[in-house]
Amino acid sequence: MLGHARRLRQRHWRERSKAERVELTTVVMWYLTPWLLSLVWLVAPVLGSMAHQPLPLVLDWVLLLAGTLQCAEANRLTWAAFDHYLGRAVLPPRALWGSWALLAATLAAALALTALGRGEGAVPGLAIGAALMAFGLPYGMVTSVRAYLRQSGALAVLLMAAFGLASPDVAGLIGIGAVTVFSALFSLAACRCGAWTLSVLWEAERARETEARLAVAEERLRFGRDLHDVLGRNLSVISLKSELAVQLARRGRPEAMEQMIEVQRIAQESQREVREVVRGYREADLGVELAGAQGVLTAAGIVCEVRAETAELPAPVQSALGWVVREAATNVLRHGDAQRCAVAVRVREGRAVLTVENDGAGALPGGSGGGGSGLAGLRERLAAVGGTLEAGAAEGDRFRLVAEVPLCRTVPTAEVRQVSEVAS
């Protein structure tokens, strides 16, 4: 029940993922179904044929009260039963005792009305059908289909036998059996089909998150391989030459100084190569980032359209905008619920303008552009080349990010590198 309470306090509809929206809609329909069926199948027929004798009147009210409580109990159990079906939680068998007791009360009241000769108008059968609908919705998700069908068949036979003893009416017995079977199968199909669809949707959602994490892990592995290729051989040479210099120094040989000079040269060369690797890793190429963003978003099921004019952009501008594209694509995958994304790069009045727009309103942390650490890092990178960044909601429930960088401002390479290291 705690999971259900947490969901009720969850964030706004627009901030939910697609799977969360579908789950909420489906569970709300499960909530409404037993109430609608009870209203149509139970309340109106019982009130229309309510007797004035004391005992039948009490039994009629027992049917109404038990049906109302059964609907409330079904609502209480539905989300917990769905969590049990998905394996997110375990619903203990004792949680169903109240629902079993209400079902038994409904069946006993319907049987007593039939025995008293008040079974006209098919009220007992409709009461049984409404009770089984409300009972079967959560119960169908916590038991196996085979056990559910076996128990439903046994219940249909038992009810037909009991009602046959109370009132030997062949047509009425067939009606009782048909209503029992139909109600059991309908509630099983309603809960199982919806739950299975949601389970598939959640599997797809988890696969999408896993794909994003694997992309990050693959990039880290690539960076690690680059560092290994650069440092591995040079460190081995440094180790060997240092050992040789130690041996020569112990013998008083002047060649030890030459070996140490060589070690110093290799160390400086390694330092330069590492800086080149890090700078190449951090200074993103705009064309590569645009192609990568389009490929990743398309693989995630998001229609991505890219229009870019990157041929004449200076390298610092391309690097800064490349990081904006990388961060924006990552946030569309992780934080938004987008179906379409448009990326455009154009040159306008001496400025390079990058626009990333999607139909997932929560696509970037910080909502309207206020506060995510990703946005702060992008603003620092753009500030190094005199650029600006704006992010926020646009018309039609869309999210738009606009980065502008002047083309005429030149920035020393050391300054760009320093800001890139701080922002990373």
C-alpha positions as CSV (number, residue, x, y, z in Angstrom):
1,M,0.0,0.0,0.0
2,L,3.0,2.3,0.5
3,G,3.8,2.1,-3.2
4,H,0.2,3.1,-4.0
5,A,0.4,6.1,-1.7
6,R,3.7,7.2,-3.3
7,R,2.2,7.1,-6.7
8,L,-0.7,9.3,-5.6
9,R,1.9,11.9,-4.5
10,Q,3.9,11.6,-7.7
11,R,4.8,14.6,-9.9
12,H,2.7,16.3,-12.5
13,W,1.3,14.4,-15.5
14,R,3.7,16.2,-17.9
15,E,6.7,15.1,-15.9
16,R,5.8,11.4,-16.0
17,S,7.4,9.1,-18.5
18,K,5.3,7.4,-21.2
19,A,5.2,4.1,-19.2
20,E,4.1,5.9,-16.1
21,R,1.3,7.6,-18.0
22,V,0.0,4.4,-19.5
23,E,0.2,2.6,-16.2
24,L,-1.7,5.4,-14.4
25,T,-4.4,5.4,-17.1
26,T,-4.8,1.6,-17.0
27,V,-5.0,1.4,-13.2
28,V,-7.7,4.2,-13.2
29,M,-9.7,2.2,-15.7
30,W,-9.3,-0.8,-13.4
31,Y,-10.6,1.3,-10.5
32,L,-13.7,2.5,-12.4
33,T,-14.7,-0.9,-13.9
34,P,-16.1,-2.6,-10.8
35,W,-18.0,0.5,-9.8
36,L,-19.6,0.9,-13.3
37,L,-20.5,-2.8,-13.4
38,S,-22.0,-2.7,-9.9
39,L,-24.1,0.4,-10.8
40,V,-25.5,-1.3,-13.9
41,W,-25.7,-4.9,-12.7
42,L,-26.4,-4.6,-9.0
43,V,-27.8,-1.3,-7.7
44,A,-30.5,-0.7,-10.3
45,P,-31.9,-4.3,-10.4
46,V,-31.8,-4.7,-6.6
47,L,-33.5,-1.3,-6.0
48,G,-36.1,-2.1,-8.7
49,S,-37.1,-5.4,-7.2
50,M,-36.6,-4.6,-3.5
51,A,-39.1,-6.5,-1.3
52,H,-40.9,-5.1,1.7
53,Q,-40.7,-8.2,3.9
54,P,-38.1,-7.9,6.6
55,L,-35.8,-10.8,5.7
56,P,-35.7,-10.2,1.9
57,L,-35.3,-6.5,2.6
58,V,-32.3,-7.2,4.8
59,L,-30.8,-9.5,2.2
60,D,-31.2,-6.9,-0.5
61,W,-29.3,-4.4,1.6
62,V,-26.7,-6.9,2.3
63,L,-26.1,-7.3,-1.4
64,L,-25.8,-3.6,-1.9
65,L,-23.5,-3.1,1.0
66,A,-21.3,-6.2,0.1
67,G,-21.1,-5.0,-3.5
68,T,-20.0,-1.5,-2.4
69,L,-17.4,-2.8,-0.1
70,Q,-16.2,-5.3,-2.7
71,C,-15.6,-2.4,-5.2
72,A,-13.7,-0.5,-2.5
73,E,-11.6,-3.5,-1.6
74,A,-10.8,-4.1,-5.3
75,N,-9.6,-0.5,-5.6
76,R,-7.4,-1.0,-2.5
77,L,-5.8,-4.2,-3.9
78,T,-5.5,-3.3,-7.6
79,W,-2.2,-1.5,-7.6
80,A,-0.7,-3.8,-5.0
81,A,-1.8,-6.8,-7.2
82,F,-0.2,-5.2,-10.2
83,D,3.0,-4.7,-8.4
84,H,2.9,-8.4,-7.4
85,Y,2.3,-9.3,-11.1
86,L,5.4,-7.3,-12.2
87,G,7.5,-8.6,-9.3
88,R,8.0,-5.2,-7.8
89,A,6.4,-6.3,-4.5
90,V,4.8,-9.3,-2.9
91,L,1.1,-9.3,-2.0
92,P,0.6,-11.8,0.9
93,P,-2.4,-14.1,0.7
94,R,-4.0,-12.7,3.9
95,A,-4.4,-9.4,2.0
96,L,-7.2,-11.1,0.0
97,W,-9.2,-12.4,3.0
98,G,-11.4,-9.3,3.1
99,S,-12.3,-9.8,-0.6
100,W,-12.9,-13.5,-0.1
101,A,-15.3,-12.7,2.8
102,L,-17.2,-10.1,0.9
103,L,-17.6,-12.5,-2.1
104,A,-18.9,-15.2,0.3
105,A,-21.4,-12.8,1.8
106,T,-22.7,-11.8,-1.6
107,L,-23.0,-15.4,-2.7
108,A,-24.8,-16.4,0.5
109,A,-27.2,-13.4,0.3
110,A,-28.0,-14.2,-3.4
111,L,-28.6,-17.9,-2.5
112,A,-30.8,-17.0,0.5
113,L,-32.9,-14.7,-1.8
114,T,-33.4,-17.5,-4.2
115,A,-34.4,-19.9,-1.5
116,L,-37.0,-17.4,-0.2
117,G,-38.5,-17.2,-3.7
118,R,-37.2,-13.7,-4.4
119,G,-35.0,-14.6,-7.3
120,E,-37.2,-13.0,-10.0
121,G,-35.6,-10.5,-12.3
122,A,-32.2,-12.3,-12.3
123,V,-31.1,-10.2,-9.3
124,P,-29.1,-13.1,-7.7
125,G,-27.2,-13.8,-10.9
126,L,-26.4,-10.1,-11.5
127,A,-25.2,-9.7,-8.0
128,I,-23.0,-12.7,-8.4
129,G,-21.6,-11.3,-11.7
130,A,-20.9,-7.9,-10.2
131,A,-19.1,-9.4,-7.2
132,L,-17.0,-11.7,-9.3
133,M,-16.0,-8.8,-11.6
134,A,-14.8,-6.8,-8.6
135,F,-13.1,-9.8,-7.0
136,G,-11.5,-11.1,-10.2
137,L,-9.7,-7.9,-11.2
138,P,-7.0,-8.0,-8.5
139,Y,-7.2,-11.8,-7.9
140,G,-6.4,-12.6,-11.6
141,M,-3.0,-10.8,-11.2
142,V,-1.9,-12.7,-8.1
143,T,-2.7,-16.2,-9.2
144,S,-1.8,-18.3,-12.2
145,V,-4.2,-18.4,-15.2
146,R,-4.5,-22.2,-14.9
147,A,-5.4,-22.0,-11.2
148,Y,-7.8,-19.1,-11.8
149,L,-9.7,-21.0,-14.6
150,R,-9.8,-24.2,-12.5
151,Q,-11.2,-22.4,-9.5
152,S,-13.7,-20.5,-11.7
153,G,-15.0,-23.7,-13.2
154,A,-15.3,-25.3,-9.8
155,L,-17.2,-22.2,-8.5
156,A,-19.6,-22.3,-11.4
157,V,-20.5,-26.0,-10.8
158,L,-20.8,-25.4,-7.0
159,L,-23.1,-22.4,-7.5
160,M,-25.3,-24.2,-10.0
161,A,-25.7,-27.1,-7.6
162,A,-26.5,-24.8,-4.7
163,F,-29.0,-22.8,-6.6
164,G,-30.5,-26.0,-8.1
165,L,-31.2,-27.1,-4.5
166,A,-32.7,-23.8,-3.6
167,S,-34.9,-23.4,-6.7
168,P,-34.9,-26.1,-9.3
169,D,-35.3,-23.8,-12.3
170,V,-33.3,-25.0,-15.3
171,A,-33.2,-21.6,-17.1
172,G,-32.1,-19.9,-13.9
173,L,-29.4,-22.5,-13.3
174,I,-28.1,-22.0,-16.8
175,G,-28.1,-18.3,-16.2
176,I,-26.2,-18.6,-13.0
177,G,-23.5,-20.7,-14.7
178,A,-23.3,-18.4,-17.7
179,V,-22.9,-15.3,-15.5
180,T,-20.3,-16.9,-13.4
181,V,-18.2,-18.1,-16.3
182,F,-18.6,-14.8,-18.2
183,S,-17.7,-12.6,-15.2
184,A,-14.7,-14.7,-14.3
185,L,-13.3,-14.7,-17.8
186,F,-14.0,-11.0,-18.4
187,S,-12.2,-9.9,-15.2
188,L,-9.3,-12.3,-16.0
189,A,-9.0,-10.9,-19.5
190,A,-9.3,-7.3,-18.3
191,C,-6.6,-7.5,-15.7
192,R,-4.2,-9.9,-17.4
193,C,-4.2,-8.2,-20.9
194,G,-3.6,-4.8,-19.3
195,A,-1.0,-6.1,-16.9
196,W,0.9,-8.0,-19.7
197,T,0.8,-4.9,-22.0
198,L,2.2,-2.7,-19.2
199,S,4.9,-5.3,-18.4
200,V,6.1,-5.2,-22.0
201,L,6.1,-1.4,-21.9
202,W,8.2,-1.3,-18.8
203,E,10.6,-3.8,-20.3
204,A,11.0,-1.5,-23.3
205,E,11.5,1.4,-20.9
206,R,14.2,-0.4,-19.0
207,A,15.9,-1.4,-22.3
208,R,16.0,2.2,-23.3
209,E,17.6,3.2,-20.0
210,T,20.1,0.4,-20.3
211,E,21.0,1.5,-23.9
212,A,21.8,5.0,-22.6
213,R,24.0,3.6,-19.8
214,L,25.8,1.3,-22.3
215,A,26.5,4.3,-24.6
216,V,28.1,6.1,-21.7
217,A,30.1,3.0,-20.6
218,E,31.3,2.5,-24.2
219,E,32.5,6.0,-24.4
220,R,34.4,5.6,-21.1
221,L,36.0,2.4,-22.4
222,R,37.0,4.1,-25.6
223,F,38.7,6.9,-23.6
224,G,40.4,4.3,-21.4
225,R,41.7,2.5,-24.5
226,D,43.1,5.7,-25.9
227,L,44.9,6.5,-22.7
228,H,46.3,3.0,-22.6
229,D,47.6,3.2,-26.1
230,V,49.3,6.5,-25.4
231,L,50.7,5.7,-22.0
232,G,51.4,2.0,-22.1
233,R,54.4,1.9,-24.4
234,N,55.9,5.2,-23.0
235,L,55.7,4.1,-19.4
236,S,57.4,0.8,-20.2
237,V,60.2,2.7,-21.9
238,I,60.5,5.0,-18.9
239,S,60.6,2.1,-16.5
240,L,63.4,0.3,-18.5
241,K,65.5,3.5,-19.0
242,S,65.2,4.5,-15.4
243,E,66.4,1.0,-14.3
244,L,69.3,1.3,-16.8
245,A,70.1,4.7,-15.4
246,V,70.2,3.4,-11.9
247,Q,72.6,0.6,-12.9
248,L,74.9,3.0,-14.8
249,A,74.9,5.4,-11.9
250,R,75.9,2.7,-9.5
251,R,78.9,1.9,-11.7
252,G,79.8,5.6,-12.0
253,R,79.2,5.7,-15.7
254,P,78.5,9.1,-17.4
255,E,75.8,7.5,-19.6
256,A,73.4,7.5,-16.7
257,M,72.9,11.3,-17.2
258,E,72.0,10.7,-20.9
259,Q,69.5,8.0,-19.9
260,M,67.8,10.3,-17.4
261,I,67.6,13.1,-20.0
262,E,65.9,10.6,-22.3
263,V,63.5,9.6,-19.5
264,Q,62.7,13.3,-19.0
265,R,62.0,13.7,-22.8
266,I,59.7,10.7,-23.0
267,A,57.8,11.8,-19.9
268,Q,57.3,15.3,-21.4
269,E,56.2,13.7,-24.7
270,S,53.8,11.4,-22.8
271,Q,52.3,14.4,-21.0
272,R,51.8,16.2,-24.3
273,E,50.1,13.2,-25.8
274,V,47.8,12.8,-22.8
275,R,46.8,16.4,-23.2
276,E,46.0,15.9,-26.8
277,V,43.9,12.8,-26.0
278,V,42.0,14.7,-23.3
279,R,41.5,17.8,-25.5
280,G,40.3,15.7,-28.3
281,Y,37.9,13.9,-25.9
282,R,36.6,17.1,-24.4
283,E,36.5,19.3,-27.6
284,A,33.6,17.6,-29.3
285,D,33.4,17.8,-33.1
286,L,30.0,19.3,-34.1
287,G,29.5,17.1,-37.2
288,V,30.3,13.9,-35.3
289,E,28.0,15.0,-32.4
290,L,25.1,15.8,-34.7
291,A,25.4,12.4,-36.4
292,G,25.7,10.6,-33.1
293,A,22.7,12.4,-31.6
294,Q,20.6,11.5,-34.6
295,G,21.6,7.9,-34.4
296,V,21.1,7.5,-30.7
297,L,17.7,9.3,-30.7
298,T,16.5,7.3,-33.7
299,A,17.5,4.0,-32.0
300,A,15.5,5.1,-29.0
301,G,12.4,5.5,-31.1
302,I,12.5,9.3,-31.4
303,V,12.1,10.8,-34.8
304,C,15.2,13.1,-35.1
305,E,15.6,15.7,-37.9
306,V,19.0,17.4,-38.3
307,R,19.7,20.5,-40.5
308,A,23.1,21.9,-40.1
309,E,25.5,24.5,-41.7
310,T,28.8,23.6,-40.1
311,A,31.3,23.9,-43.0
312,E,32.7,27.4,-42.2
313,L,32.4,27.4,-38.4
314,P,35.7,27.9,-36.4
315,A,37.0,25.0,-34.4
316,P,36.2,26.6,-30.9
317,V,32.7,27.3,-32.0
318,Q,32.2,23.7,-33.3
319,S,33.6,22.3,-30.1
320,A,31.3,24.4,-27.9
321,L,28.2,23.7,-29.9
322,G,29.1,20.0,-30.1
323,W,29.0,19.8,-26.4
324,V,25.5,21.4,-26.4
325,V,24.3,18.8,-28.9
326,R,25.7,16.0,-26.8
327,E,24.2,17.3,-23.5
328,A,20.8,18.1,-25.2
329,A,20.6,14.6,-26.8
330,T,21.5,12.9,-23.5
331,N,18.8,14.8,-21.6
332,V,16.1,14.2,-24.2
333,L,16.8,10.4,-23.6
334,R,17.0,10.5,-19.9
335,H,14.6,13.3,-18.7
336,G,12.0,13.8,-21.4
337,D,9.2,11.9,-23.0
338,A,9.8,13.0,-26.5
339,Q,8.6,11.5,-29.7
340,R,10.1,14.0,-32.2
341,C,13.3,16.1,-32.0
342,A,14.6,18.8,-34.4
343,V,18.2,20.0,-34.4
344,A,19.2,23.0,-36.5
345,V,22.5,24.8,-36.9
346,R,22.6,28.0,-39.0
347,V,24.7,31.1,-39.3
348,R,22.8,34.4,-38.8
349,E,24.3,37.9,-38.6
350,G,27.8,36.7,-37.7
351,R,26.6,34.2,-35.1
352,A,26.2,30.5,-35.1
353,V,22.8,29.5,-33.8
354,L,22.0,26.0,-32.6
355,T,18.4,25.1,-31.8
356,V,17.3,21.8,-30.3
357,E,13.5,21.4,-30.0
358,N,11.5,18.4,-28.9
359,D,7.9,17.6,-27.8
360,G,8.9,16.3,-24.3
361,A,8.4,19.3,-22.0
362,G,10.7,17.9,-19.3
363,A,13.6,17.2,-21.6
364,L,16.2,19.2,-19.7
365,P,16.8,19.4,-16.0
366,G,15.9,22.6,-14.4
367,G,12.5,22.9,-16.1
368,S,12.4,26.3,-17.7
369,G,16.1,26.5,-18.0
370,G,16.8,27.4,-14.5
371,G,18.8,25.0,-12.7
372,G,20.4,21.8,-13.9
373,S,24.1,21.2,-13.5
374,G,24.2,20.2,-17.2
375,L,22.9,23.6,-18.2
376,A,25.4,25.3,-15.9
377,G,28.3,23.4,-17.5
378,L,27.0,24.3,-21.0
379,R,26.8,28.0,-20.1
380,E,30.4,27.9,-18.9
381,R,31.6,26.3,-22.2
382,L,29.7,28.8,-24.3
383,A,30.9,31.7,-22.2
384,A,34.5,30.8,-23.1
385,V,33.7,31.7,-26.7
386,G,31.3,34.6,-26.0
387,G,28.2,32.5,-26.4
388,T,24.8,32.4,-24.7
389,L,22.3,29.6,-23.8
390,E,18.5,29.8,-23.4
391,A,16.3,26.8,-22.5
392,G,12.7,26.7,-21.6
393,A,9.2,25.7,-22.6
394,A,7.9,26.7,-26.1
395,E,4.5,26.8,-27.6
396,G,2.5,23.6,-28.1
397,D,4.0,21.8,-25.0
398,R,7.4,21.7,-26.5
399,F,10.9,22.3,-25.1
400,R,13.4,24.5,-26.9
401,L,17.2,25.0,-26.3
402,V,18.9,27.8,-28.2
403,A,22.7,28.3,-28.1
404,E,24.3,31.3,-29.9
405,V,28.0,31.8,-30.4
406,P,29.7,34.7,-32.2
407,L,32.0,33.8,-35.1
408,C,34.3,36.8,-35.0
409,R,35.6,36.4,-31.4
410,T,38.9,34.6,-31.1
411,V,39.6,32.7,-27.9
412,P,43.1,31.5,-26.9
413,T,43.3,27.7,-27.0
414,A,44.6,27.6,-23.4
415,E,41.5,29.5,-22.2
416,V,39.1,27.2,-24.0
417,R,41.0,24.2,-22.6
418,Q,40.9,25.6,-19.1
419,V,37.1,26.3,-19.2
420,S,36.5,22.9,-20.7
421,E,38.4,21.2,-17.8
422,V,36.5,23.2,-15.2
423,A,33.1,22.5,-16.8
424,S,33.8,18.8,-17.1
